[in-house]
Amino acid sequence: MVQAFTYDDFELVDEKQDTIIPLPHCDPHNPFAFTVQQLINLVDKKDLPFLSQLDGPEGLARGLHSCLTNGLSYTHDPHRERIFGSNRLPDMHSKSLLQLMWLAFQDKTLILLTISALISLTMGIYEDMSAVDLDVNGNRIPGVKWVEGMAIIAAVALVIVIGSVNDYQKEKQFRKLSAKKEDRFVNAGDVISLEPGDIIPADGVFIQGHGTKCDESAATGESDAVRKDHWKHCVDGLTRKTQLPADPFMVSGSKVLEGICTYMVTSVGPHSFHGRTLMALRVQTEMTPLQEKLNDLAGHIAKLGVAAAGLLFMLLSLRVIFDFLNDPTNPPVTDIIDQLTHIFITTVTVVVVAVPEGLPLAVTLALAYATQRMLKEHNLVRILAACETMGNATTICSDKTGTLTQNKMTVVAGTLGSSFRFTKDAPGFRPDLVDLAHLRRHLPLPVRCFINQAIAVNSTAFRLAHDDSTTLVGNKTETAMLTFSRDHLDSEPFECLRACWPVEAVFPFDSLAKCMATVIRLDQPSGTIYRVHLKGAAEVLLSHCSHILSMHDDTYQHASDDRYAICTRAMTEHNYQRLAKILQSYGAKSLRTLVMAYCDLDTNPHGHTLSSLVSAGGFTFVGMLAIEDPLRAGVKQAVVDCQTAGVCVRMVTGDNMVTAKTIARKCGIYQYGDLAMDGASFRRLSPDLRSSLLPHLRVLARCSPDDKRLLIQVLKDHGEIVAVTGDGTNDGPALKAAHVSFSMGQSGTEVAKEASSILLMNDNFSNIVHAIAWGRCVNDSVKKFLQFQLTVNITAVLLTMVSALTSHDQTSVLTAVQLLWVNLIMDTFAALALATDPPTPRMLQRQPEPRSVPLITPTMWKMILGQALYQMIMIPAILYTDILMVDDPATLQTMVFTAFVFCQIFNELK
């Protein structure tokens, strides 16, 4: 075992806890030189000075009892796993169906219904056992007074089963969708080799390698590839006070784009960046606005129902006691008890009638129907309540890379020669611009073949097979050029083109020369030619070009034996100025530009350096390509629709400010007068200043996951209902902190999917608009049913109280079975009818409702009280007047019930 590394003079400041962790540590049970927190801070803060104090990976290896060449000499070390953990997360306890049912039963309305049902069931059984009912012929009527209590319990059970089974199926479907392979088994101190296409399994520090670049966009939001290099080279860059060209820190969850390397693992499992992000998602979800309002409504209804029942019980009891005291026959006390028991049963009926039994079923049916329809529109709703919450969302915080954009560099414009220009979606009033879709038809065959050759051979990207599909792996710019060559220049597979010409030399990308080159050998009848294909920054290469591609030479009209025979001419000052203006126009649109050039040599330049080749000049300018990460289809219109619906869209990204503002302008998020800010500045603001700037903030760039979560928390503190969209690991905490969260079902990372409540199955941002529409539809359906249900309940309660008070035997005109039929059978069909209404375009033309808005609006109260008043005038008129000329009490009671039912039917249709 390697001797442990100890320190006498160094100390590490923990900025998060404002404490100093001394080195060496004081834990007698830790045989290693580092604590877990020290290694976490090393990669999290990308603390290069501290790494220098450790003497780089060599010091890490000594402190972790490891070796830079062979890594750990054994695979299982209980002490190592006890201190640093293993590279797997603790199993997350998934709720069973019974647990989901129990959680669904915690709803206050369901609890109130259950209590009422149990009381009704108990009293119904007692009444059926203690009293015998006879029909008009003297025959005994079977006791059915217990049926209402059982029916309410059945309705509660139905609501619980529908809701919990729906959640269980959605979670099961999500688990199947996001099933992943087992985590790679590594320990702190292991040495891991990486190659293009690998996902970094744990945090660590670069040891050695060549040309390594990583895509950290999923972890940090940075769209540019991050170069990895030895720590000493990075320290030299800091010493010279130049911009840091690379860093030696490997972040778990990121992807290797190009190059190979080895690195030493420092943090694994729940202590790595990827693992901590996943662990942070395991929090309890908050109540939705509709749940809060329904719970408040249930509380109010319970209080009013009990108050009405108490008033009725008091009045009827006083009446019975008064009659008993004034009765000259002195009836027995048992008669009084029987009458009081009967009165109590009547008052329990009032409570049961007052509670809207069909409301939970209506909400559940509306949500279940909406989620099924949303799935057909490629929205997988994992959490049922997220559907209705989205309807009242007031702000959407969207990630940029991979959410608003495709996270896939694409050639969108370019210039070949001096004047042949093409662009994506070329306007019709610009005849000088060729549409990118029609480019192949306007290019001469030799030019097309030559460009395909230049793109194919001067690239290090390769094709990687995965299951039934293949993907291009490598630098994003190179994959964009290969895709451009395939889609718009009818190129053969680039592997075939590379096999046609032997490669004599490859000059990798040089950050100083800002270019790369590949030399191929061309064996021709006149002799061997060594062709140097060069590509790189336009501002560097243009000055080294003495010739330019000719696009309109007459020789293109004649067939040639050489498919790659292009025509060139001398570069003039006018050509330089024209290309400089075109380059400036691309820069104004924040497009990345890349120049392609070549030169033919008689001798093999293998002994030269890239800088010497470029400095020698004599290159021929072929063309200039403009590349960008394009917007996803439908993003612009989706942003407009959201703004029309009163939803503020903000961009929250880890990318740089210039790129963020450019993309935000294209989306319509950032306009004149809006505020753009970086994450560090937003973090340092005082709470009062932050609150004053918040309404104007539209772009938050260069922000960390903690900055995103801070913004969401501030928005929530101001009463906003926040929706968040994202696809990367760095979006996980923000997705979990929001009221509603969307992730990309195809390109989203495991962390993003785990944190989200709705998955966009086809990665289409415009599906968020459908979610808003369906959310508002659910809220409207609940309100329509609530208006209908409360009208029924208010009328039934008042009618029960009035008829019981005016009856000589304290009985209601509506029997328990009739009330059961109205409250359960009729209301269930009403819930089905009102819950399945589709959304309308008008729903997206109104402002969202804040949490403070009551569930029952003044307009709804007018309709409820107006209908109740109308019914309380008409039905007592039938009951207490001779308008129907009916003498039989049973027939009259039936007519009253029929009139009551038809009033509810007409009310629902209205």
Secondary structure, DSSP 8 states (H G I E B T S, - for coil): -------SS-EEEETTTTEEEESS---TT--SS--HHHHHHHHHTT-HHHHHHTTHHHHHHHHTT--TTT--S-S--HHHHHHH--SS--------HHHHHHHHTT-HHHHHHHHHHHHHHHHHHHHHHH--EE-TTS-EE---TTHHHHHHHHHHHHHHHHHHHHHHHHHHHHHHHT---------TT-EEEE-TT-B--SEEEEEEEEEEEEE-HHHH---S-EEB--HHHHHHHHHTT-----B-EE-TT-EEEEEEEEEEEEE-GGGSHHHHHHHHT-------HHHHHHHHHHHHHHHHHHHHHHHHHHHHHHHHHHHHHT-TT---HHHHHHHHHHHHHHHHHHHHHHS-THHHHHHHHHHHHHHHHHHHTTEEESSTHHHHHHHT--EEEE-IIIIIB-SS-EEEEEEETTTEEEETT--TT-TTEEEGGGHHHHS-HHHHHHHHHHHHHS---EEEEETTEEEEES-HHHHHHHHHHHHHS----HHHHHHHS-EEEEEEEETTTTEEEEEEEEEETTEEEEEEEEEE-HHHHGGGEEEEE-SS-GGGGS--S-TT---EEE--HHHHHHHHHHHHHHHHTT-EEEEEEEEEESS-GGGS-HHHHHHH--EEEEEEEEEE--B-TTHHHHHHHHHHTT-EEEEE-SS-HHHHHHHHHHHTSS-TT-EEEEHHHHHHS-HHHHHHHGGGEEEEES--HHHHHHHHHHHHHTT--EEEEE-SGGGHHHHHHSSEEEEETTT--HHHHHH-SEEETT--TTHHHHHHHHHHHHHHHHHHHHHHHHHHHHHHHHHHHHHHHHSTT---SS-HHHHHIIIIIIHHHHHHHHHT----GGGGGS----TTS-SS-HHHHHHHHHHHHHHHHHHHHHHHS-SS----HHHHHHHHHHHHHHHHHHHHH-
